[in-house]
Amino acid sequence: MPINADYEYINAEKKYHQAQTLKEKITATEEMIKTAPKHKGSENLLALLRSRLKKFKEQQEKSKKAGKATFKTIKKEGFQVVLVGLPNSGKSSLLASLTNAKPKIDVYPFTTKEAEIGTLDYEGVKAQIIDMPSIGSEYLDLGLLNTADCLLVVLENLEDLEKVLPLTEKASGKKIIVINKSDLLSPEELRKLQEKIKSKRLDARIISTLTNQGLKELKEKIFLSMNSIRVYTKEPGKQPTQDPLVLSEDSTVKDAAEKILKGFSNKVKETRVTGPSSKFPNQKVGLAHVLKDKDIVEFHTI
């Protein structure tokens, strides 16, 4: 901070340190130059600020010419989950751990410059997982954050939550806090982190993409946020299918039949259910019977 700086410069400097996009950094730097003291003692500071501004504007112009700031069009396929976090929080590693994607992973910040897409397959249930550029990147598409069905807020430490949450205020989807890199914590640090999460009543999961700690539980948490159930079908005298029908909660036997084939429910003569929604194995039920997750349904047709 320069000598004898007034509150206008101090405010501009604060805006610069809070800036999250290249455009915001340019605006704040211009304001710092405008409000900086103009005397011999501030010449070096002004030279530094002008050099910084020139660099930022060159980056902006380069991006415009290359068309890099245009967002990748992403077609929503089923349930959509978006990863959001600060640089080096481990989002790309998490995408690779949860899906079939192979994103570029590096120790340098802002490695991800466009959305990376993968598919999570959890016991036959699929979800689209998208790794967005980090917060602070000019390539971050806030619109995608707002429309996703679920956000995984990926943090390196719990203190970063205050920096990330403001960008998710308009998001309509469920938010799951994911604290990564638990392998770097001592048992005592891990215990304290767990207590802090509990005391703050946060919906958070502690994971490590290096050791796979907590990944199974996170996948289940994502599935639960989908408000879906898995229903397995079987033919009389045969084993249930391995790939389930994925239905919304409170779906009925008729919904399951129609999921198989439109109009199929009209051909059903008898239905037997084994599982959480049945009172006993092979219970005979009607088309209005409400199914539960992991039910097995056996259809007998006319």
Buried (B, 14 or more C-beta within 10 A) or exposed (E): EBEEBEEEBBBBBEBBEEBBBBEBBBBBBBBBBEBBBEEEEBEEBBEEBEEBBEEBBEBBEEBEEEEEBEBEEBEEEEBBBBBBBBBBBBBBBBBBBBBEBEBEBEEEEBBBBBBBBBBBEBEEBBBBBBBBBBBBBBBBBBEBBBBBBBBBBBBBBBEBBEBBBEBBEEBEBBBBBBBBBBEEBEEEEBEEBBEEBEEEEBEBBBBBBBEEBBBEEBBEBBBEBBEBBBBBBBEEEEEBBEEBBBBEEEBBBBBBBBBEEEEBBEEBEEBBBBBEBBEEEEBEBEBEBBBBBBBBBBBEEE
